[in-house]
């Protein structure tokens, strides 16, 4: 999860924080299997 968070932070855009929140919410609500799909996206 931390590596994926770094990828989001590396975007360094105004929407990076918003995307990170979506990533956290998606990670909490979805199993690890779906997490890989989100990261690949």
N, CA, C and O atoms as a Tripos MOL2 file, in Angstrom:
@<TRIPOS>MOLECULE
protein
  164   163    41     0     0
PROTEIN
NO_CHARGES

@<TRIPOS>ATOM
      1 N           0.8460   -1.2040    0.0000 N.3       1 UNK1
      2 CA          0.0000    0.0000    0.0000 C.3       1 UNK1
      3 C           0.8760    1.2470    0.0000 C.2       1 UNK1
      4 O           0.5890    2.2200   -0.6980 O.2       1 UNK1
      5 N           1.9430    1.2100    0.7860 N.am      2 UNK2
      6 CA          2.8000    2.4000    0.8640 C.3       2 UNK2
      7 C           3.4530    2.6960   -0.4790 C.2       2 UNK2
      8 O           3.5980    3.8590   -0.8550 O.2       2 UNK2
      9 N           3.8450    1.6630   -1.1960 N.am      3 UNK3
     10 CA          4.4530    1.8850   -2.5140 C.3       3 UNK3
     11 C           3.4400    2.5270   -3.4470 C.2       3 UNK3
     12 O           3.7850    3.4310   -4.2070 O.2       3 UNK3
     13 N           2.1980    2.0730   -3.3980 N.am      4 UNK4
     14 CA          1.1540    2.6540   -4.2430 C.3       4 UNK4
     15 C           0.9120    4.1010   -3.8480 C.2       4 UNK4
     16 O           0.6810    4.9550   -4.7040 O.2       4 UNK4
     17 N           0.9670    4.3770   -2.5410 N.am      5 UNK5
     18 CA          0.7610    5.7530   -2.0850 C.3       5 UNK5
     19 C           1.8680    6.6490   -2.6310 C.2       5 UNK5
     20 O           1.6160    7.7950   -3.0030 O.2       5 UNK5
     21 N           3.0870    6.1320   -2.6790 N.am      6 UNK6
     22 CA          4.1970    6.9270   -3.2200 C.3       6 UNK6
     23 C           3.9560    7.2400   -4.6880 C.2       6 UNK6
     24 O           4.2650    8.3400   -5.1460 O.2       6 UNK6
     25 N           3.4090    6.2870   -5.4280 N.am      7 UNK7
     26 CA          3.1260    6.5210   -6.8500 C.3       7 UNK7
     27 C           2.1340    7.6680   -6.9810 C.2       7 UNK7
     28 O           2.2810    8.5200   -7.8570 O.2       7 UNK7
     29 N           1.1340    7.6950   -6.1220 N.am      8 UNK8
     30 CA          0.1380    8.7710   -6.1710 C.3       8 UNK8
     31 C           0.7980   10.0970   -5.8120 C.2       8 UNK8
     32 O           0.5170   11.1190   -6.4390 O.2       8 UNK8
     33 N           1.6740   10.0890   -4.8080 N.am      9 UNK9
     34 CA          2.3300   11.3280   -4.3930 C.3       9 UNK9
     35 C           3.2880   11.8260   -5.4690 C.2       9 UNK9
     36 O           3.4880   13.0330   -5.6110 O.2       9 UNK9
     37 N           3.8750   10.9160   -6.2180 N.am     10 UNK10
     38 CA          4.8120   11.3160   -7.2670 C.3      10 UNK10
     39 C           4.1200   12.0930   -8.3760 C.2      10 UNK10
     40 O           4.7730   12.8260   -9.1190 O.2      10 UNK10
     41 N           2.8140   11.9420   -8.4950 N.am     11 UNK11
     42 CA          2.0720   12.7020   -9.5100 C.3      11 UNK11
     43 C           2.2460   14.1920   -9.2320 C.2      11 UNK11
     44 O           2.3820   14.9890  -10.1610 O.2      11 UNK11
     45 N           2.2410   14.5660   -7.9530 N.am     12 UNK12
     46 CA          2.5050   15.9570   -7.5550 C.3      12 UNK12
     47 C           1.5720   16.9260   -8.2680 C.2      12 UNK12
     48 O           2.0130   17.9530   -8.7840 O.2      12 UNK12
     49 N           0.2790   16.5980   -8.2950 N.am     13 UNK13
     50 CA         -0.7220   17.4830   -8.8940 C.3      13 UNK13
     51 C          -1.6710   17.9810   -7.8170 C.2      13 UNK13
     52 O          -1.6550   17.4980   -6.6850 O.2      13 UNK13
     53 N          -2.4940   18.9480   -8.1830 N.am     14 UNK14
     54 CA         -3.4650   19.4720   -7.2230 C.3      14 UNK14
     55 C          -4.4660   18.3880   -6.8600 C.2      14 UNK14
     56 O          -5.0650   18.4290   -5.7850 O.2      14 UNK14
     57 N          -4.6540   17.4170   -7.7490 N.am     15 UNK15
     58 CA         -5.6090   16.3390   -7.4970 C.3      15 UNK15
     59 C          -4.9410   15.1330   -6.8440 C.2      15 UNK15
     60 O          -5.6000   14.1230   -6.5970 O.2      15 UNK15
     61 N          -3.6430   15.2240   -6.5630 N.am     16 UNK16
     62 CA         -2.9270   14.0860   -5.9760 C.3      16 UNK16
     63 C          -3.5330   13.7120   -4.6300 C.2      16 UNK16
     64 O          -3.7240   12.5300   -4.3420 O.2      16 UNK16
     65 N          -3.8380   14.7150   -3.8030 N.am     17 UNK17
     66 CA         -4.4190   14.4410   -2.4920 C.3      17 UNK17
     67 C          -5.7880   13.7960   -2.6440 C.2      17 UNK17
     68 O          -6.1250   12.8620   -1.9170 O.2      17 UNK17
     69 N          -6.5790   14.2980   -3.5930 N.am     18 UNK18
     70 CA         -7.9130   13.7420   -3.8400 C.3      18 UNK18
     71 C          -7.8040   12.2970   -4.3080 C.2      18 UNK18
     72 O          -8.5640   11.4380   -3.8610 O.2      18 UNK18
     73 N          -6.8640   12.0280   -5.2020 N.am     19 UNK19
     74 CA         -6.6670   10.6650   -5.6970 C.3      19 UNK19
     75 C          -6.1980    9.7510   -4.5770 C.2      19 UNK19
     76 O          -6.5910    8.5860   -4.5250 O.2      19 UNK19
     77 N          -5.3650   10.2610   -3.6820 N.am     20 UNK20
     78 CA         -4.8750    9.4490   -2.5760 C.3      20 UNK20
     79 C          -6.0290    9.0710   -1.6520 C.2      20 UNK20
     80 O          -6.0890    7.9430   -1.1630 O.2      20 UNK20
     81 N          -6.9450   10.0100   -1.4120 N.am     21 UNK21
     82 CA         -8.1000    9.7190   -0.5650 C.3      21 UNK21
     83 C          -8.9500    8.6290   -1.2120 C.2      21 UNK21
     84 O          -9.4300    7.7240   -0.5300 O.2      21 UNK21
     85 N          -9.1360    8.7180   -2.5280 N.am     22 UNK22
     86 CA         -9.9090    7.6930   -3.2320 C.3      22 UNK22
     87 C          -9.2020    6.3530   -3.1090 C.2      22 UNK22
     88 O          -9.8410    5.3220   -2.9010 O.2      22 UNK22
     89 N          -7.8710    6.3710   -3.2390 N.am     23 UNK23
     90 CA         -7.0980    5.1380   -3.1460 C.3      23 UNK23
     91 C          -7.2730    4.5060   -1.7690 C.2      23 UNK23
     92 O          -7.4680    3.2960   -1.6590 O.2      23 UNK23
     93 N          -7.2050    5.3310   -0.7110 N.am     24 UNK24
     94 CA         -7.3570    4.8120    0.6520 C.3      24 UNK24
     95 C          -8.7550    4.2380    0.8370 C.2      24 UNK24
     96 O          -8.9120    3.1460    1.3820 O.2      24 UNK24
     97 N          -9.7680    4.9660    0.3860 N.am     25 UNK25
     98 CA        -11.1430    4.4860    0.5270 C.3      25 UNK25
     99 C         -11.3430    3.1940   -0.2480 C.2      25 UNK25
    100 O         -11.9990    2.2690    0.2320 O.2      25 UNK25
    101 N         -10.7740    3.1320   -1.4490 N.am     26 UNK26
    102 CA        -10.9080    1.9300   -2.2710 C.3      26 UNK26
    103 C         -10.2000    0.7590   -1.6080 C.2      26 UNK26
    104 O         -10.6970   -0.3670   -1.6260 O.2      26 UNK26
    105 N          -9.0340    1.0260   -1.0210 N.am     27 UNK27
    106 CA         -8.2570   -0.0370   -0.3890 C.3      27 UNK27
    107 C          -8.9920   -0.5780    0.8380 C.2      27 UNK27
    108 O          -8.9670   -1.7800    1.1020 O.2      27 UNK27
    109 N          -9.6420    0.3110    1.5810 N.am     28 UNK28
    110 CA        -10.3460   -0.1170    2.7950 C.3      28 UNK28
    111 C         -11.6040   -0.8990    2.4420 C.2      28 UNK28
    112 O         -11.9380   -1.8790    3.1090 O.2      28 UNK28
    113 N         -12.3020   -0.4680    1.3960 N.am     29 UNK29
    114 CA        -13.5760   -1.1000    1.0520 C.3      29 UNK29
    115 C         -13.4150   -2.3250    0.1630 C.2      29 UNK29
    116 O         -14.3640   -3.0910   -0.0030 O.2      29 UNK29
    117 N         -12.2270   -2.5260   -0.4140 N.am     30 UNK30
    118 CA        -12.0380   -3.6420   -1.3420 C.3      30 UNK30
    119 C         -10.9720   -4.6090   -0.8410 C.2      30 UNK30
    120 O         -10.0800   -4.2110   -0.0910 O.2      30 UNK30
    121 N         -11.0540   -5.8500   -1.2390 N.am     31 UNK31
    122 CA        -10.0450   -6.8450   -0.8480 C.3      31 UNK31
    123 C          -8.7240   -6.6120   -1.5650 C.2      31 UNK31
    124 O          -8.6510   -5.7930   -2.4820 O.2      31 UNK31
    125 N          -7.6920   -7.3190   -1.1590 N.am     32 UNK32
    126 CA         -6.3680   -7.1230   -1.7610 C.3      32 UNK32
    127 C          -6.3780   -7.4280   -3.2500 C.2      32 UNK32
    128 O          -5.6450   -6.7940   -4.0090 O.2      32 UNK32
    129 N          -7.1880   -8.3800   -3.6840 N.am     33 UNK33
    130 CA         -7.2260   -8.7320   -5.1010 C.3      33 UNK33
    131 C          -7.6080   -7.5330   -5.9560 C.2      33 UNK33
    132 O          -7.0140   -7.3090   -7.0110 O.2      33 UNK33
    133 N          -8.6010   -6.7550   -5.5090 N.am     34 UNK34
    134 CA         -9.0220   -5.5880   -6.2800 C.3      34 UNK34
    135 C          -8.0100   -4.4580   -6.1580 C.2      34 UNK34
    136 O          -7.9520   -3.5760   -7.0150 O.2      34 UNK34
    137 N          -7.2150   -4.4850   -5.0970 N.am     35 UNK35
    138 CA         -6.2090   -3.4330   -4.9180 C.3      35 UNK35
    139 C          -5.2240   -3.4560   -6.0800 C.2      35 UNK35
    140 O          -4.8370   -2.4020   -6.5850 O.2      35 UNK35
    141 N          -4.8180   -4.6420   -6.5060 N.am     36 UNK36
    142 CA         -3.8710   -4.7540   -7.6180 C.3      36 UNK36
    143 C          -4.4740   -4.1500   -8.8880 C.2      36 UNK36
    144 O          -3.7730   -3.4910   -9.6570 O.2      36 UNK36
    145 N          -5.7590   -4.3730   -9.1050 N.am     37 UNK37
    146 CA         -6.4210   -3.8230  -10.2960 C.3      37 UNK37
    147 C          -6.3830   -2.3050  -10.2390 C.2      37 UNK37
    148 O          -6.1370   -1.6490  -11.2520 O.2      37 UNK37
    149 N          -6.6260   -1.7400   -9.0560 N.am     38 UNK38
    150 CA         -6.6330   -0.2860   -8.9250 C.3      38 UNK38
    151 C          -5.2310    0.2760   -9.1710 C.2      38 UNK38
    152 O          -5.0840    1.3160   -9.8140 O.2      38 UNK38
    153 N          -4.2180   -0.3980   -8.6680 N.am     39 UNK39
    154 CA         -2.8410    0.0730   -8.8530 C.3      39 UNK39
    155 C          -2.4590    0.0010  -10.3250 C.2      39 UNK39
    156 O          -1.8150    0.9120  -10.8460 O.2      39 UNK39
    157 N          -2.8520   -1.0810  -10.9990 N.am     40 UNK40
    158 CA         -2.5380   -1.2180  -12.4210 C.3      40 UNK40
    159 C          -3.2390   -0.1230  -13.2160 C.2      40 UNK40
    160 O          -2.7320    0.3230  -14.2460 O.2      40 UNK40
    161 N          -4.3900    0.3070  -12.7460 N.am     41 UNK41
    162 CA         -5.1180    1.3600  -13.4320 C.3      41 UNK41
    163 C          -4.3380    2.6590  -13.2870 C.2      41 UNK41
    164 O          -4.7670    3.6960  -13.7920 O.2      41 UNK41
@<TRIPOS>BOND
     1     1     2 1
     2     2     3 1
     3     3     4 2
     4     3     5 am
     5     5     6 1
     6     6     7 1
     7     7     8 2
     8     7     9 am
     9     9    10 1
    10    10    11 1
    11    11    12 2
    12    11    13 am
    13    13    14 1
    14    14    15 1
    15    15    16 2
    16    15    17 am
    17    17    18 1
    18    18    19 1
    19    19    20 2
    20    19    21 am
    21    21    22 1
    22    22    23 1
    23    23    24 2
    24    23    25 am
    25    25    26 1
    26    26    27 1
    27    27    28 2
    28    27    29 am
    29    29    30 1
    30    30    31 1
    31    31    32 2
    32    31    33 am
    33    33    34 1
    34    34    35 1
    35    35    36 2
    36    35    37 am
    37    37    38 1
    38    38    39 1
    39    39    40 2
    40    39    41 am
    41    41    42 1
    42    42    43 1
    43    43    44 2
    44    43    45 am
    45    45    46 1
    46    46    47 1
    47    47    48 2
    48    47    49 am
    49    49    50 1
    50    50    51 1
    51    51    52 2
    52    51    53 am
    53    53    54 1
    54    54    55 1
    55    55    56 2
    56    55    57 am
    57    57    58 1
    58    58    59 1
    59    59    60 2
    60    59    61 am
    61    61    62 1
    62    62    63 1
    63    63    64 2
    64    63    65 am
    65    65    66 1
    66    66    67 1
    67    67    68 2
    68    67    69 am
    69    69    70 1
    70    70    71 1
    71    71    72 2
    72    71    73 am
    73    73    74 1
    74    74    75 1
    75    75    76 2
    76    75    77 am
    77    77    78 1
    78    78    79 1
    79    79    80 2
    80    79    81 am
    81    81    82 1
    82    82    83 1
    83    83    84 2
    84    83    85 am
    85    85    86 1
    86    86    87 1
    87    87    88 2
    88    87    89 am
    89    89    90 1
    90    90    91 1
    91    91    92 2
    92    91    93 am
    93    93    94 1
    94    94    95 1
    95    95    96 2
    96    95    97 am
    97    97    98 1
    98    98    99 1
    99    99   100 2
   100    99   101 am
   101   101   102 1
   102   102   103 1
   103   103   104 2
   104   103   105 am
   105   105   106 1
   106   106   107 1
   107   107   108 2
   108   107   109 am
   109   109   110 1
   110   110   111 1
   111   111   112 2
   112   111   113 am
   113   113   114 1
   114   114   115 1
   115   115   116 2
   116   115   117 am
   117   117   118 1
   118   118   119 1
   119   119   120 2
   120   119   121 am
   121   121   122 1
   122   122   123 1
   123   123   124 2
   124   123   125 am
   125   125   126 1
   126   126   127 1
   127   127   128 2
   128   127   129 am
   129   129   130 1
   130   130   131 1
   131   131   132 2
   132   131   133 am
   133   133   134 1
   134   134   135 1
   135   135   136 2
   136   135   137 am
   137   137   138 1
   138   138   139 1
   139   139   140 2
   140   139   141 am
   141   141   142 1
   142   142   143 1
   143   143   144 2
   144   143   145 am
   145   145   146 1
   146   146   147 1
   147   147   148 2
   148   147   149 am
   149   149   150 1
   150   150   151 1
   151   151   152 2
   152   151   153 am
   153   153   154 1
   154   154   155 1
   155   155   156 2
   156   155   157 am
   157   157   158 1
   158   158   159 1
   159   159   160 2
   160   159   161 am
   161   161   162 1
   162   162   163 1
   163   163   164 2
@<TRIPOS>SUBSTRUCTURE
     1 UNK1         2 RESIDUE 1 A UNK
     2 UNK2         6 RESIDUE 1 A UNK
     3 UNK3        10 RESIDUE 1 A UNK
     4 UNK4        14 RESIDUE 1 A UNK
     5 UNK5        18 RESIDUE 1 A UNK
     6 UNK6        22 RESIDUE 1 A UNK
     7 UNK7        26 RESIDUE 1 A UNK
     8 UNK8        30 RESIDUE 1 A UNK
     9 UNK9        34 RESIDUE 1 A UNK
    10 UNK10       38 RESIDUE 1 A UNK
    11 UNK11       42 RESIDUE 1 A UNK
    12 UNK12       46 RESIDUE 1 A UNK
    13 UNK13       50 RESIDUE 1 A UNK
    14 UNK14       54 RESIDUE 1 A UNK
    15 UNK15       58 RESIDUE 1 A UNK
    16 UNK16       62 RESIDUE 1 A UNK
    17 UNK17       66 RESIDUE 1 A UNK
    18 UNK18       70 RESIDUE 1 A UNK
    19 UNK19       74 RESIDUE 1 A UNK
    20 UNK20       78 RESIDUE 1 A UNK
    21 UNK21       82 RESIDUE 1 A UNK
    22 UNK22       86 RESIDUE 1 A UNK
    23 UNK23       90 RESIDUE 1 A UNK
    24 UNK24       94 RESIDUE 1 A UNK
    25 UNK25       98 RESIDUE 1 A UNK
    26 UNK26      102 RESIDUE 1 A UNK
    27 UNK27      106 RESIDUE 1 A UNK
    28 UNK28      110 RESIDUE 1 A UNK
    29 UNK29      114 RESIDUE 1 A UNK
    30 UNK30      118 RESIDUE 1 A UNK
    31 UNK31      122 RESIDUE 1 A UNK
    32 UNK32      126 RESIDUE 1 A UNK
    33 UNK33      130 RESIDUE 1 A UNK
    34 UNK34      134 RESIDUE 1 A UNK
    35 UNK35      138 RESIDUE 1 A UNK
    36 UNK36      142 RESIDUE 1 A UNK
    37 UNK37      146 RESIDUE 1 A UNK
    38 UNK38      150 RESIDUE 1 A UNK
    39 UNK39      154 RESIDUE 1 A UNK
    40 UNK40      158 RESIDUE 1 A UNK
    41 UNK41      162 RESIDUE 1 A UNK
